[in-house]
Amino acid sequence: MSRALDVFLVAGEPSGDRLGGALMAGLKSQTDVSFRGVGGPNMAAQGLNSLFAMADLSVMGLLEVLPRVPRLLRRIRETVTAAVAARPDVLITIDSPDFCLRVASGLRRVMPDLKVVHYVAPSVWAWRPERAEKMARYVDHVLALLPFEPPYMEAAGMSCDFVGHPLVAEPVPTAADVAALRKDLRIGAAPVVLLLPGSRVGEIRRLLPIYEEVTKRVAAVHRDLRFCVPLADGVADDLSGRLSMWAVPVVVLNPQGRPLEEAAHRKRTVFRMAAAALATSGTVVLELAAADCPQVTAYRANWATTRLVRKMARIDTANLLNIVTDTRVIPEFLFGKCTAETITPALLGVLSDPGAQKAAAAGTMKALGLGGEDPGVRAAKSVLGFLGRGGAHPISVGNPPS
């Protein structure tokens, strides 16, 4: 009987923690395995005792990162030291490439034969294509969330499987779930507009005044609307305090004090009930698509990040629905275009004609693996196949974005 597979995992933010939890569950379903590393509550639920709080690594944007560089460097050293001591069979880094690839680089210097897998291909099709070549110095195998990504990784010298996006495996709220949440939130049958200003303090502070002004303008046209803000756990107290001072009342969906899966399902349910959403660009756009919720997306960054992205961007949209379906059906307002004056008419347009986005949402979910094997299991099989402990089961590859 072969010995248990020893896996060292590193995730740096909530989206990576969700991927890590699903991958760990998939591995446990396929083989005898033990885990060590860094992660959050989803990975802890699968048996990981994190080296330190994953929140120490959740930071985005050039100016936001700078004050935390000493702590991040210390955490990199601690992670490398722990992994060297563990002598795992494989290192699996999950998203957060600035942190994870530094860990992989440090480990490769000490353990040159260590197998390294990275979960979530870098979006080299969008900007900074050199990242794939840089990553290939430390990474052997990549698990991709988008169907057109494997050729980019393979061209840089890594093996890669498209394993599907975890959203396609999440349970779909029922009509009874929606009715119960409406009753709990005391909103009756009123149409609901979601406001999703982000999960990081910096982006929330930049975007919230714009969202507030949009809310005032939309409420003046549609007086029967109710506005709802699903709070991200790490910023719930700060954001709820800011929202309490708005002129237009909003309903908050607070995850605090609830079990992890219950909070996640309530969020999926409020997405399902909403008539439309104004969302900060990011993976949340796919969550809205999974819930068949029409959307307008927006984003603002600090001046340094804005200049960097504008200089290096290779495509004209950041919305993954637009990219996957090769359309521009989702209204999107980035950087200088992110104003209440531009966003308001677009959101009003989506409220009056939500059907235009339905095909894009359905097409995106199908492309991401809806109806196929659970992505966590696919990812696990891909890892085991790469390690020679089973066959990989990649999904067919789609076309790159134009």
N, C-alpha and C positions, 0 to 999 in steps of 0.2 A: 504494500500500500504506500503510495507516494505521500510525502510530508505535506503539511498545509502550506498554501501559498502565503508568503509574507509580503504585504502591500503597505507602502508608505505613501499617504495621500496628503496633498496640500491644496486647500481652497482658501481664497482670500476675500470673498464677499458672498452675500446671500444667494445670488444666482448660481455661483459655483458650489455652494453648500447643497443646494437642491440637486444639482447634477451629481455631486459626490454621493449623496444619500441614495439616489436611485442606482448608481453604479455599484455601490456597496451591496445593496439588496440583490442586484443582479448577480454579482459574484458569489454571494452566499447561496444563491439558488443553483449555482453551477458547480461549485467546488468547495473544498474545505479551505478556509481562508482566515487570516488574522490581519488586523488593521492597526496602524499607528499614524500619527501625523497631526495636521492642523485642519480644523473645520468648524462648522457651526452646529445648530440644533438638529438639522436633518441627518447629518453624519453622526452626531452623538446618538441619535435614536437607533442607528445601525451598529453601535458598539464602539465608536471612536472616542477616546479620551484625549481631547485636544491639548496640545502642548501649551497653548495660551489662547486668550480670547480672539476669535477671528476678527472681531470689530477693530482690533489694532491695525488691520491691514486695509480696511474699507475706506479708501480715499481716492479722489479722482480730480484731475486737473493739475496743471503745472504749478500754479501758485499755491494750491492747497497742499500739494505734496511736500514742498520745500521745508516748511517748519517741522515736518514729521520724519525727515530723512534719518536723523540719528536713531530714532526708535525703529524704523523700518530696517535699517542696516543691522541693528542688534537682533531683531527677530529673524533676519536671514541667517545670521551666524548661529543662533540658537537652533534653528530648524536644520541646518546642515550638520551641526554637531550631533543632534538627536538621530538623524538619519544614518550618519556614519556609524554610530553606536548600534543602531538596529540591524544594519547589514541586510536590508530587505531584498527580495527577489526583483522588485520593480518599484520605481518611483512614478506615481501618477500625479501630475500637476494639473490643476483645474482652473482654467481662465486666468485672470489676474496676471498677465504675462510679465509685467515689470517686476513683480515679486517672485513669481514661480520660476521664471527662467534664470534669475540670479541664484535661486536655490539649486536648480539643475546644474548650472555652471559650476558652482562651488562643489557640488557632489562629484561631478565628472572629474575634477582635478584630483580628488582623493580616491574615487572608485571609478576608474575609466571604463570598466566593463559593465557597469550598472545599466540595466535596461530602463529607458525613460519614455513614458507615454504622456502626451499632453492632450487634455480634453477641452475642446473648443478651438477650432482653427482660427488663427488671426485673420482679420478681414483685409487681407492683402489685396483683394479685388477692389477695395474701397480707397485705401491709402497706405502708404509706406510698404510697397511690395518687397523691399529688402528684408522685412521682418521674417519672411519664410526662410531665407538663406541663413539669417542669424540664428533662428530657432533650430535649424538643422544641425548646428554645431553641438547641441546638447540634447536634442530630442530624436528618438528613433521612430516613433509611431504616433499618429494623431487621430483623435476621434472627432469627427466633424458633425456639426449640427445642421448644416445647410447642404443640399444635394449637389451643388456645383463646386464645392470646395476641394475635394480630393485631388483633382489635377494640379492645382496650385501647390499643394503640399508635396505631391510626388515629383513635380518638376524641380523642387528644391532638394530632393534626395531623401525624403521621409516616406514611409508607407502611411496610408491613410484610408480609413473607412468612414463613409457616411452612416451614422448610427441612428439618425432620427432625432427629432427635438422632443424633450420631455413633456412639453405641453400636450402632445397628442395622446398621452397616456393618462392625463388627469381626468377625474370623474366629472361628468357634466351635471350641473344642478338641474333639479326637476322643477316643474311648475309649483309643486308643494313647497320646495325649498325657497323659491322666490316669494311666494305668498307669506311664508313664515317670517322671512327677513323684512319684508315690507311692514308687517305687523310689529315686529321688534323695533324697527327704526321709526315707526309712527308716521309713515309717509303715505299710507293709503294707496290709492291707484294713480297718484300723480306721476307724470313722466319725470324721469331722473336723468340729469346730466352729471357725469363723473368728472371730477377735477383731480388730475394725477400729477402734482408738481415735482415728483421725484422722491428719491430715498436718501439723498445726501444733503447735508446742511447747506453747502455752497450753492448748489443748483436751486434748492428751494428758495433761498433768499434772493436769488436773481430773478426767478420766475414768478414767485407768489404775487408781487404787486401787479404784474401783467395779468395773471389769472384773475385777480380780484377785479380789475377794471373790465375784463371780458365778462365776468359774472354779472356785474352791474348792467352792462349794455344788453346782454342777452335776457336778463330778468325783466328789463324794461319792455321787451318785445313779447316775451312769453311769461306772463305773470303766474301761470299755473305750474311752472317748472319747479322741481326741487333739486338742489345741488348737493352732491355727496362727495366727500373726500375720504377714500380708504387710506388710513394712516400706515406708514411703514414703521415697524417696531422701534427701530433705533432713533427715530425722530418724532415719535408720537407726541410726547409732552410738549416739545418746542412748537410743533406745527399746530397742535390743537389750541395752544395759547394764542398764536397769531390769528388763527381763524376765528376765534371768539370775538375779535375786534372788528370783523368785517361788517359793512353796512348791510349786505345781503346775508341772511342766515344760511348756514350750511349744516348738513348732517354729517357727522364723522363716523366712520367705521373703524373702531379701535381694536387692534389685535391683542392688546395687553390683557393679561390675566386669563387668556384662553389657551387650551391645548393647541399645539402647532397645526395639526391637520384641521381642527375645527375653524381656526382663524383663516387658514388658507381656503377652506371651502366657502366660508362667508364672503371672502373676497371674490372668488369665482362667481358666487351667486349674485353679488351686487353688479358685477360686470355683465352678467346675463340679463339682469333686469333693466339695465340702463338704455335710454334712447340714443345716447351719444356720449362721447368722451373727449375731453381736451387733455392730452397726455404729453408729458415730457418724453422726447424721443429716446428709445432704448428698447430693451426686451419686452417692456410692458405692451408694446404695440402688438406683439404676437399673442399675449394673453387676451387682449381685447378681440383679436381676430378669432381666437379659439372660442370666445363667448359670443361671437357674431355681433359684436358691438361696433357700430360705425364710429369713426374717430377723426380728430384733427390733431396733428402732432406739432410740437414746438420745442425749441432748445436755444438757450443762451449760455455762453461760457465766458470766462474772464478774457481780457484782451489778448493775453499771450497765447492761450489755447485756441482762440478764434483765429488769430493770424496763422498759427501753425497748421490748423486743419484746412483753412482756405488755400494755403500754399500747396499742401500735399494731397488734397482730395482728388480721387480719380473718377468719381461718379457724382451725379447731380442730385442725389437723394440719400438720406440716411434712414428712411423708413423701410424696414425689412419686407413689408408687404409689397411695396413698390418694387423692391429689388427682386424678390422671389418670383413675382408674377410678371416682371418686366413691363410694368405699367407705372403711371404716376397718378393713380386714382385717389390716393390718400393725400389730402391737403397738408402741406408741411411748411413750417415757418421757422427758419434757422437764423441764428445770430442777429444781424441787423433787421431782418424781416420779421423777427419775433416781437410784434407789438400788438396792443389791443386793437388798433385800427385795422390791421390786416387779418388778425385771427377771428374777430367777431363775425364779419360777414361769412367767412368760411364755415364757422360753427353753425350759424343760422341756416346756411345752405344744406349742411349735413342733416340738420333736424328736419328740414322740409323735404329732403329727398335722400333718405338713408339707403335706399335700395342700390344705389350705384356702387357701393362698396361690397355688397354681398358676394359677388362672384370672386372678387379678389381674396376675401377672407377664406372662402371655401377652397379655392385653388391653392392658397398658401398652406392650409392645414394638410391637404392631400400631398403636396410636395414635401412636407416635413415628416411624412410617415404615418399619417392618420389611417387606421385600418390595418396596419402592419404589426409586427412584434413589438413588445414593450421596448422603448429606447434604452432603458437601463439594462435590460437583458441583452439587447444587441451590443451595447457598449461593453458589457462583461464578456460576451463571446468574442468580440473583436480583440480585447486585451488578451484573453486566453489563447486565441489563435495566434496572435503575435508572439506570445511566449512559448508556443509549441505545446500548449496544453488543451487544444481543441481547435475546431475549425471556425474561421471568421465568417460572419454572415452579413456582408455589406449590402446595402440597398443600392439600386441602380443609380448611376450618377447623372445629374441634370446638366444643363448648359450654364456656363458662366454668365454673370450679368453683363449686359451691354452698356 
